[in-house]
Amino acid sequence: MSQAKPTTQKKSGFNWTIFVIPVAFIVSELIFHLVFGDRKHFIDDMKNEPIPGDYFGIIYKGGFIVPFLLTMFITVITYSIERFMTINKAQGTGSVESFLQNVKSLLHSNNIDGAIAACHKQKGSVANVVVEGLYKYQDMEKNTELTLEQKVENIQQEIEEATTLELPGLQENLPIIATISSVATLVALLGTVLGMIRAFAAMATAGTPDPAALASGISEALINTAIGIGTSAVAVIMYNIFTTKIDKLTYGIDEIGYSISQTFASTKK
């Protein structure tokens, strides 16, 4: 006896991730002024010169670009955690590879109800796509009006439509991470250039060049470069990890979709 297709429940339209960047900027400003800008990191109360070797004070002297770089870093970390949770949930409760092999085995034995039950047990995006194809499989078994080729085409179309609905949810926020991977370095370079301009301008107005002051100014300017490169590196690594995971899920969906349509075509000849 075939299983009835359950009614699809609407997902909540609220997307909390849109608040990540504004909140990250506020947090970055607080960290910049209250932590890095704490007076204990400076020789004088005017915060003109950081204590030698105190990196918090040196980071603060990096200038107004630092909070923007911190915002990007916090954004990357937050979205990375969110993507890890989302993609792991999309994989379902067990191994995707084992699940797909189990569904294939059930298909070869023509146990469609068992394959649907396996999808309900697995859950996740992959199982959602597969179960839609299996329900269409059952519908086409009952259909007496369409030709075999039309039935196979309908099954393939159903799987493609289900895939189209599931994939955007997996790829959400990845463009932001990809953008930060490029922009962070450029913003850091801007901060470094501005810092170098300030350092050399101060040297020009001070008369005799002071090597120690010049070295201090350059180190403050390069803080932006260090933060930007670190942020960019983390963003690139996270983006590649997530796209690889999504590609594996996509390949698995394509493979099982082909198996479903081919199994129907071979058993209904």
N, C-alpha and C positions, 0 to 999 in steps of 0.2 A: 504493500500500500504506500503510495507516494505521500511525502510530507507536504503540508500546506505552507505556502510562502507567508512568513510573518509580515505584519504591517510595519513599514519603516517609520521609525520615530524621528521627528525633527530635532536637529541639534541646536543647541543654544547659539544665538547670533552674537553673543557678547564675546569680544576678542580683547583680552587683557593685555596682549602683547603690544598694542598701540601705545601703551603708557610707559613702555620700557625706556625709550630714549629720553623723554622728559624727566622721568624719575632718575635715570642714570646721570643726567646733567646736574640735577639738584644735589644728588649724593656726591658727585665729583666736586662741585663747588664747595660743599661742606668739608670734604676731605682736604681740599686744597687750602682753604682758609683756616680751618680749625686744627688740622693735624699737621700738614706740612708748614703752615704759616704760624704755628705756635711760637711764641717769643723765646721759649727755651732753646730753640734751634738756632738762635742768632746771637751775635755778640752784643748788639745794642737793641734798645726797644723800638727803634725805627725800622728794624728788619732790613738794614742796608747791607749787612755782611753776615753770611751764615758762619756758624762755628766750623772751623776746619775739620773735614772728615765727616760732618753731619750731612748725610744725603737728603734727609727731609728738608733741611734748609736750602740745600742746593736745588732740589726739585722745585721748591717754591720760587726761587729766583729764576726758574725757567720761563716765567711770565704767564700771561693770560692764555697762551695756547695749551698749557698743561691740562686745565679742566676739560677742554675739548677732547684731548687724547685720552684722558681718564674715562670720559663718557663713552668713547668708542670701545675701550677695553672692557668696561662693565657691560656694555651692550652685547659684545661678542660672547662673553662668559654666560650672560643670562640666556641669550638665544641658543647657545650651544647646549645648555642644560635642558632647555625646553625642547629642542630638536631630539636630543637623546631620549627623552621620555616619550615623545610622540612616535618616533621611529620604532622604539622598542615595543610600544603598544601596538603599532601597526603590524609587527611581526607575529603577534599573537602570544598564546600561552606556552608554546613549545617551539621546538626547532622547525623552521620553515622548510628546510630540506626534507626532514622526516615526514612532515605533513604532506608535502607535495608527492613524495614517493608513496605514501599511504593512499592518497586520493587516486593516483595512477593505478595502483593495485586494485582498488575497489572498482574503478572504471573498467579494467580489463575483465573483471569477474561480473560486470554488469550490475553491480550493487550500488545503484545511484542513491538510494535512501541512506546507505551506510556512508557514502561520500558526503552527503549533505549533513549527516550527524557529525562527521569528523570536522566539517567546517564550523558548525555551531560550537563544537568543543574547542577548536583552535582559536576562533575569533580573530580580530585584527583585519587590516586592510586586504591582505592577500586572501584570507578566507572569505571576506565579503565579496570580492570579485569572483572567486571560484564558485561560491554558492549561487550567485546570480546566473552564471553559466549553466549550472546543474539544474536550476529551476526551469530555465529555458529549454534545457535538454528534455526534461519531463514533459513540458508543454508540446514540444515538437514530436514526441513519441505519440501523443494523443491526436495530433493534427493529421487529418486525412485528405486535406485539400492541396497542400503544397507538395512540390517535388522534393526529392532527396537533396538536391543541390540548394534549393531555397531554404530548406530546414537547416542545413549546415551553415549557410550564410547568415541566417537569423541568430544562430547560436554564437557565431563569431562576432556579429555586430553587438549582441548583448554583452559579451565579455569586454569588447572594446569600449562600450559606453560606461560600463561599471569601472573600468580602469581609468577612464577619463575623469570620472567623479572622485576617485580615490587619490590619484597622484598629486593634484594640487595641494591637498592637505599635507602631504609628505614634504613637498618642496617649499612650503610657506616659510618665510623669513630667511631662507637661504640667500636670496638676492641681496639682503641687507648685509649679511656676513661677507658675501663676495665683494660688495662695494667697499666695506670697511677695509678689507684686505689690501685694496689699492689706495684708498683715500688716506688712510692712517699715515702711510709713509710720506705722502705729499704734504699733509698738514704738519707733520713733524719737521719736514724740511723747511717749511715756511717759518716755523718757530725757531729753528736753528739759524736761519738767515737773519731774522729779526734780532735774535740775540747777538749774533756777530756784529750786526750794524751798531747795536747799542754799545757793545764792548769797545769797538774801534772808535766810535764817536766819543766815548768817555776818555779814551786814551789821547785823542786828538786835542781835547780841550784841557787836558791835565798838564800839558807841557811835556816834560821829560817822560818817555814811556816807562811804565813800571811793569817788568816781566811777570811779577806775581799777580798783579791786578789783571793783566791781560790773560794769563792762564786761568784765573778764576772766572773771568767773563766767558772764555771759550768753553770751559767745563759746564757752566750754567746753560749755555746755548746748546751744547750737545746732549743735555738731558732730554730735550724734546726728541732728538733723533733716536735715542735709546728706547724711550717709551713707545714712539711710533713704530719702530722696527719690531719691537716685541709684540705689540698689538697686531700688526700686520701678519707676523709669523703665526700667531695663535689662530687668527681668522683663516688663513690659508689652510692650515692643518685641519681645522674643524670642518671647513667647507669640503675638503677632499674626502674626509671620513664620511660625512653625511651623504655626499653624492655617490660614493661607492656603495654604501648600504642601500640607498634607494635603487641604484642600478641592479643590485642583486635581487631585490624584491621585484623589480620590473621584469627582469629576465625570467624569474620564477613564474610570474603571472603569464608571460608570453608562452612559456613552455607548457604549463598546465592547460592554458587555453587551447593551444594546438592539439594537445592530447584529447581534450573533451570533444572537439569538433571531429577529429579523425576517428575517435572511438565510435561516435554516432554514425559517421559515414560508413565505417566497416561493418558495424553490426546491423545496419538497416538496409543493406543491399539486398 
